[in-house]
């Protein structure tokens, strides 16, 4: 298929000085069990290509699922017509000579394709779902496994080519307990790149009974206390905190105003880059494509820009935004290789990739021992943030009360709120490599028309001071 596509691309003709083809084929399968009943399996195959044309001043694109020679030529002709029509009215004057010239290939990593049969995978899901039924108060049990294979190729009329393959194996489960008017849920989502080994990495074996036990503990636990206190966020909650209050505010197209009518703007402005104190001196954030199992690890972005580790925030200072090739040209500043599209029929836009908080020097025991009064929180359950990605409120599934340097017990309905522009400056301890974990978001939404895309996040446990914490009755 790819050899045929290359041959057909080389036969294309256009009046545009530069044109490219981005082909994408994705196979997605979902296996699930709910209440000991196997749900109908879902299987989808999505295949198509985006043709882009660049003229002196203009840009146009056209997507097609017709991959015949005639279909590709028709899409390129349409893209060239749009490029010609936008020459005099584009926000940025496009230059065909400034397009990336990539060469490379990334094969699927890490891990092999699923070696277990579908019957064996279903047996695993059924066993964990059944084992979650440890008490009559358990009212909902779900186990699932998402399998994805992705093949991409990027070709240009100047002879450049990038081929990339990706594999995702995502185990997931949740268990819900109810007693009277109180309902509590514990969940597992292991979102990483890789093959069948991800099931073991997720600790999926035994998760049914473990999640059920934790849900029951929450039913019996007191409500989270309210007040200003220390907050210890574990990596699976640091993921969303970083995503919403660092990732989205730093998207360069958002800063330039592109998203204001849909996904919102940003409290960050261009003049903050290079000087703004985003967090305490302990805050270090990178866009890092080098962690193999992270969701958004890739060698090139969808515009063909090579990916490399870049510091976005260093010692608390904002160093650069999350902007791909086009946004960098528009803003006249450096960004990252973050032009990404969710599918063949969407254009690349500025997206988060692997956005990570770098480890610090503190152990978990040291952080807990330093807390006079505070709450440990993990696993997001609710979130809200304003349209400038500044004022936020998050709720978690699991909390633990800490007093005088000791964990006193489980608390339920833990919540906290703050303001991005000041919250990160309250960071007073950052966990070491032993607390560092890789997580990810599967469906981050942005753009018009909407694009839902996977984003990687890795972080250690982090301790914040003087945070507004409240329980389910304190909102």
N, C-alpha and C positions, 0 to 999 in steps of 0.2 A: 504494500500500500504506500509506504513512504517513498520507495524508489519511483513508483508511478507518479506520486505527487511532485517529486523533484523534477521529473521529466516534463510534466505539464506546466510547472511553474517556469521552467527555462524557455518554454515556447510562448509565454505571454508577451504581449506588446502593449505599450502605453506611451502617450505623449508626456507623461510626468517624468521628471528626471530621476525620481526615486520611488520605488514601490516595494512592498514587502508582503509576505504571507505568513500568518500565524495559524498553524493547524493544531487542533486539540481533540483527542479522543479519550473519553472517560467512561469507565465501567464502574458502576456503583451497586452494591448489594447490601441489603439489610436483613439480618436474621434476628428474630425476637420471640420471646416467650413471656406471656403475661398470665398470672394466676394459674400456672402449670399448663396453660394452653398455648400451643405453637401458633403464632400469628402467621398469616400468609406471607411468604418471602417476597421481597421487593427487589427487582433487578431492572436496571436501566443502563442503556448505552447511548452516549451523547457524542456526536462526531460532526465536525464542521471546520470552517476556516474563516479568518478575517483577512481581507485584502485592504491595505492602506496605501495611499498615494500622497506624495509630498511634492508640491510645486514651489516656485519662488513666491512665498508669502502665504500659501494655502495648504490645507490638509483635509483629506477626506477618507472615509473608510466605508466598507460594505462587507457584511457577513453573509455566508452562504453555506447551506448543507449540500449543495450540488457541487460535487468535487470532480465532475467531468471537465474536460478542457474547455468546453463551451461555458459551463457554469462558472468556472474560475475567471475566464476572460470577461464575462458579463459583470461579475462583481468588481473586477479591476476597473472596467470602464466606468461603472457607477462611482467608485471611489475617486477616480481621476476627475470626473465631472464635478463632484463635490469639492475637491481640492481647488479646481479652477474657479468655482463659484465663490469660494471664501477668500480668494487672494487679497482682496482689498478690505475685508471686514473682520479678519481674525484678530483676536485679542493680542496674540503674539504673531509676528511675521516669521513664518516657517522658512527654514533654509535647508534644502536637500543635502547640502554639503556637511551639515552638522549632525546627521543621523549616526547612531552607533554602528560600528562595523565588527560584530561579534563572531567568534569562532570557538566552538567547544561542544562538549557532550557530557551529560551527567546521567549515569544509569541509576536505576532505582536503588535506594539505600535507606536504611540498612535492612537486612533480613530477606528471607526467601518468600516466595509465594506460599499461600496457605497449603500446608502439607496434609492437614486433616480433611477428611471427607465432610460433606455437609451434614451427614448423619451424625458423625462424631462431634461436630460443632454444636448441633442441636442437643445432643446428649449432655454436653457441658452446660449449656444454657438452662436446660430443664433441671439438672441437678441443683444448680445454684438457686434457681427460683423456688424449687421445692424445699430446700434447706432453710430458706428464709421464713418459712411458716413455723416459727418457734413458739407462738403465743396467739391466742384468739384475738388479741388486740391488733395484730398485724392484718391490715385491710387491703393492702396493695403491694404486689410483688412484680417486678419487671427485670428481665435481663435481656441484653441485646448485643449484637456485634455488627459493626459496619465495616465492610471491605471495599476498598477503592483501588483502582489501577488507573494511572494517568500517563498518557504519552503526548508530548508536545514537540513541535518542530517549528523553527523560525527561519525563514529564507528571505533574502533580499536580492534585488536585481543587480547589486554590486558584487555578488558572489559570496555573501556571508551566510553562515548556517550555524544554528544552535539546536541541538536535540537534547531533550531531558525526559526522564522517566521518574515517576513517583509511585510509591506504594503506601497505603494507609490501612492499618488494622486497629479499630477503635472499639474496645470493650466498654460496656456501660451497664449500669444497674441502678435501681432505686427501690427502696422499701419504705412503706408508710405505715405508721401506727396511729391508732385513734382510741381515745377514751373520753366519752362525754363530748364536750365542745372543743377538746384539744386534739389537734392533729400535728404530727411531727414526721418529717421525712429525712432519711439519710441516703446519699447517692454516691455513685462512683462514675467518673468519666475519665478514661485514660486516653488522652488525645495526643498521639505521637505518630511520626512516620515509622514504617517498618512492617515486617511480616508477622508470621504466626507467633514469634517470640514475644510480641507485645502482650499477649494474653497472660503470660507468666510475669512479665515486667509489671503489669497492672496489679498483681496480687489478686487476680480474679478468682482463683480457687479459694473457696472459703468466704468469699465476699457476701454471699447471701445471708448466712447466719450472723456475720459480723455487723452488717448494716442493720439487720433486724434488732440485734441487741442494742446498738447505739440509738435507734429510734425509740425503743422502749425506755432507755435511760433518759432521753429527752422528755418523755411523757411525765416521768417522776421528778424531773429536775425543777428547781425554782426558776422564776423568771430572771433574766439578766438584769443586774442592777443598773440604775441610771445615774449619770453624773459625769463630771470631767475627771478622766483618769487615764492611765497608760493603756495602750492598745498593742497587743502582739498579734500581728497578722501572719498566718502560716502561708506557705507558698501557693496553695491552691486558691487563696483569697487575694494574695498579692498579685496574682495573675490578672484579675479583673480590675483591681485598683490601678495597676500600671496601664492596662488597656484603656480604661476610660479617662484617667486624669493625667496621663503622660502621652500615650499613643495618639489618641484622637486630637488633642490640642496641638500636637506637633506636626500633623499632616499639612504639608505646605500648600496644597490646593485649597484646603479649608482656610488657612491663614490669608490666602490671596482672595478669598471670598466666594469660591466656586460652590461651596456646599450650603451657603447660608439659607437658601429657600427650602432645603430638605433636611439634611442632617445637622445643620447648625454651623455656627462660626467657631472662633477660638478666642480665648482671652490672651493668647500669645500673639504678638505683633512682630513684624520683621526686624524692628530696631532692638528687640530683646536678644536676638541671636548673637552669641559671643560675649554677653555681659550679664544676662539676667540670672539672679540667684534663685534657681528653680527649687532647690531643696537644700538641706544641710550639707556640709562638706563630706558627709558619708555617702551621699547619693551618687552612684555611678550607673549610667544606663547606656546600653549598646544596642545597635542593630547588628545581629551576629548570625551569619549564615553557616557557621562552622560547626554547630552542634548537630551531628548527623540525624538524631531521632526527632528533632524539633519539627513542628508542622510546616513551617515556612522556610525550611532549608532548601536552597537552590543555588545553582551556579551562575545563572543569568536571570534578570527579571524579564517581563514580557515585552519590553522595548529593546532587549538585547544588551543591556548594561551589565557588566560583570559585577557580581556581588562580593563584598568583602566586609570584614568587621569594621564598624564605624562607631565612634563614641558620640552619642547624642548629648549626654549630660556627664560632665566630669568634675568631680569634687563639688558637686552641687550647681555648677555653672552650665547653662544651656549653650551647647556648642554648635549644633546644626539641626535643621528640621528633617522630617520624613518627606522628602520630595524627590520624585523621579526626574528623568531627563527633561521633559517639557517644563515642569515647574521650576527646575533649576535654571533653565534658560530665561524663563519669565521673570524670576526673582533676582537673577544675577548672583546666585550664591550656590555653594556646594550643598548637596543633599545625600541621598543614598540610592541604591538600586532597588527601588520600591514601586515601580510601575507594574501593577498587577491587575489581571482580569479574571473574573470568576468563571468565564467560559469563552467559547469561540465566537459567540455573538454579542460580546461586550468589549468595549475598548479599554485598554489599560488606564488606570487612574492611580493616584497616590494612595498606597495602603500601608498599613503596618506589615512587617514580615516577622522575623524573630526579634521581638523587643524584650530585652532582658535586663533585669537589675543584677549587677555584678555582686558576687559574694563579698562579705566583709570579714571581720576578725573574731566575732563573738560566737560562743557556743550557745545552744539552746538553754543549757543550765545557767549560764551567766546572765542571759537576758531575763529569764524567769526570776533568778535570784535578785536582780536589781529592782524588781517591781514591788512597791509598797502596796499599791492597790491598782488592779487592772483586770482586763479580760483578754484571754486568748480566743481568737476566732478563726474558723476555717470553713471552706466550702460555701460559695455564694448562693443565695436563694432569691434575692431581690436587689434591684438597683435603680437608681434615678439620678440623673445629672442634667444640669441646665444646658441650653443650646449653645453656650460658649464654653462648655466643658470645664466649668469652674466649680460651682456649688453642687455637692453630691450627697447622696445618702445610700448606704448599702446595708443589707441584712444578710446574715449567715445562718447556715443550718446548725452549726455546732459552736458552743462557747464553753470556756472553762474560767472560773473565777480564780484570780491570783491575789493573795494577800501576804504581806511580809515575806515575799520571796518564795512562797509555796503555793502549789496548786491546791485549792480547797475543794473543788468538785465541779461537776457539769452544771451549766446554766443554759436555758433555752431562749429562743427568740432574741439572740444578740444582734444589735444594730449599732451603727455609728454614722456620723455625718461630719462634713467639713467643707473646706474650700481648697481647691487644688493649689491656688497661688500661695497658700500658707501651710497647708497640711504637710507637704513634703519637707518643709523646713523644721518640722517637729520630729523628724527622724533622728533618734539618738543612739540606736544600736542596730547593726546589720549583721545577720547571721553568717557564719562561715560556710565553707564548702560542704560540710556535713549536713547542713540544713537546706542546701540548694536542690531544687526540684524542677523538672521540665513539665510544663502543662501547655494548654492551648485552647483556643476558642475555634469552634468548627464553623460558625455561621455569623461572622461579623458583617453587618449590613452598612452599605454606603452607596451613593451615586444615584443618578437618574438616567436611564432606568436602573432599578436597584441591582446591586451586586452583593451576594453573600459569599464570603470567602474565608478560608482557614487562616488563622494567625497563631504563631507560636509565642509563648511567654515562659521564661524561666526566671526564678527568683529564689533567694534565701528567705528565711523568716526575718521579719523586720519589726522593730519596736518603735512606737511613736508615743510622744508625751502629750498630756493635756488635750485629749481627744474627747469630744462630746459623744458618750456612749449611752445607749438606752435599750430597754427591753421592749417586749411586745406591747406593754401597757403604757410606755413612756413617749409615744410618738406625738 
